[in-house]
Amino acid sequence: MNGMSDILYNEIPSLDLKDFYDGDPVKKQKFVADLGAAYNTIGFVAIRNHYLTDELSDKLYAAVKKFYALPEEIKKKYEIPGLAGQRGYIGKGKEHAKGRNTGDLKEFYHVGQEITDNDPIKKEYPDNVWPNEVPELKEIALDVYRRLEKTGVHMLRAIALYLNLPENYFDAKVRHGNSILRPIHYYPIEDPDSVPADAVRAAEHGDINLITLLMGASADGLQVLRRDGKWIPITALPDQLVVNVGDMLERHTNKKLKSTIHRVVNPPREKMNTPRYSIPFFMHPRSEMDLTCLPSCIDAQHPKLFEDITAGAFLDQRLAEIGLKKK
């Protein structure tokens, strides 16, 4: 391979979303080209001038930290059996990476889509679960959810243009999509010998969804696997979001866009007793979206790699593989 795909980034490219939505056609075109180049190679970009404010981000982190500081028995009240972890609290070690059995060293909380009109898709979504002990979480989390969703729609419009699709190709597919805001607590480990030797904060994995938007985490640890097999650290500046391609988009584009493997490594042993917080937004389409490989991404050099499947069926399959849903 030559050209763009030969680039080996030592850090992820940083782009300005304002270049896309500000009305200058030259800047917009360059944004689309740069985004496509990054998603063809490393699969991650850092984005500034998105719709989330630092103030709101700080408020959400404060509310999330307050929740995770609650006693275990209180948090467990919000772990609802039968929801396959799709809403509310998910306890320590419940999720593992695909292909592993050891649970990750984390606990997390899921906030999902709220439907306020008569869209029949509402019946597919469980109600959100809100902790009484942190009443402010609801308003803050839903505000963040909407802003990240709006940012994600713009990113998908740029991706659509890069793929020579109509700019609004994804709009209807992600309207009231099954997106999830996931505040994660990588809890402190006082005695590193008390956990399995192969346990890590988040084992290497690709995300399930179309794209993931990640707010700046509270500490280092996120790493991305470069195409040559080297792991490189990812750090977003406070005013940036890290946005990466998920498996659904990789599948839909027949691997033209790369869902890059990433992980969250444990800190040095002497720092295992420090927590890390991270809040990704997993942007999902509606369950009926057809993930069949786009004809424009299939040719003699790039034969079709994936069976046809809907987003809903693919999600169910993956939730079983990571331990959140019974097979």
Rosetta blueprint (number, residue, H / E / L):
1 M L
2 N L
3 G H
4 M H
5 S H
6 D H
7 I L
8 L L
9 Y L
10 N L
11 E L
12 I L
13 P L
14 S E
15 L E
16 D E
17 L L
18 K H
19 D H
20 F H
21 Y H
22 D L
23 G L
24 D L
25 P H
26 V H
27 K H
28 K H
29 Q H
30 K H
31 F H
32 V H
33 A H
34 D H
35 L H
36 G H
37 A H
38 A H
39 Y H
40 N H
41 T H
42 I L
43 G L
44 F E
45 V E
46 A E
47 I E
48 R E
49 N L
50 H L
51 Y L
52 L L
53 T L
54 D H
55 E H
56 L H
57 S H
58 D H
59 K H
60 L H
61 Y H
62 A H
63 A H
64 V H
65 K H
66 K H
67 F H
68 Y H
69 A L
70 L L
71 P L
72 E H
73 E H
74 I H
75 K H
76 K H
77 K L
78 Y L
79 E L
80 I L
81 P L
82 G L
83 L L
84 A L
85 G L
86 Q L
87 R L
88 G E
89 Y E
90 I E
91 G L
92 K L
93 G L
94 K L
95 E L
96 H L
97 A L
98 K L
99 G L
100 R L
101 N L
102 T L
103 G L
104 D L
105 L L
106 K L
107 E E
108 F E
109 Y E
110 H E
111 V E
112 G L
113 Q L
114 E L
115 I L
116 T L
117 D L
118 N L
119 D L
120 P H
121 I H
122 K H
123 K H
124 E H
125 Y L
126 P L
127 D L
128 N L
129 V L
130 W L
131 P L
132 N L
133 E L
134 V L
135 P L
136 E L
137 L H
138 K H
139 E H
140 I H
141 A H
142 L H
143 D H
144 V H
145 Y H
146 R H
147 R H
148 L H
149 E H
150 K H
151 T H
152 G H
153 V H
154 H H
155 M H
156 L H
157 R H
158 A H
159 I H
160 A H
161 L H
162 Y H
163 L L
164 N L
165 L L
166 P L
167 E L
168 N L
169 Y L
170 F L
171 D H
172 A H
173 K H
174 V H
175 R L
176 H L
177 G L
178 N L
179 S L
180 I E
181 L E
182 R L
183 P L
184 I E
185 H E
186 Y E
187 Y L
188 P L
189 I L
190 E L
191 D L
192 P H
193 D H
194 S H
195 V L
196 P L
197 A L
198 D L
199 A L
200 V L
201 R L
202 A E
203 A E
204 E E
205 H E
206 G L
207 D L
208 I L
209 N L
210 L L
211 I E
212 T E
213 L E
214 L E
215 M E
216 G L
217 A L
218 S L
219 A L
220 D L
221 G L
222 L E
223 Q E
224 V E
225 L E
226 R L
227 R L
228 D L
229 G L
230 K L
231 W E
232 I E
233 P E
234 I L
235 T L
236 A L
237 L L
238 P L
239 D L
240 Q L
241 L E
242 V E
243 V E
244 N E
245 V E
246 G L
247 D H
248 M H
249 L H
250 E H
251 R H
252 H H
253 T L
254 N L
255 K L
256 K L
257 L L
258 K L
259 S L
260 T L
261 I L
262 H E
263 R E
264 V E
265 V L
266 N L
267 P L
268 P L
269 R H
270 E H
271 K H
272 M L
273 N L
274 T L
275 P L
276 R E
277 Y E
278 S E
279 I E
280 P E
281 F E
282 F E
283 M E
284 H L
285 P L
286 R L
287 S L
288 E L
289 M L
290 D E
291 L L
292 T L
293 C L
294 L L
295 P H
296 S H
297 C H
298 I L
299 D L
300 A L
301 Q L
302 H L
303 P L
304 K L
305 L L
306 F L
307 E L
308 D L
309 I L
310 T E
311 A H
312 G H
313 A H
314 F H
315 L H
316 D H
317 Q H
318 R H
319 L H
320 A H
321 E H
322 I L
323 G L
324 L L
325 K L
326 K L
327 K L
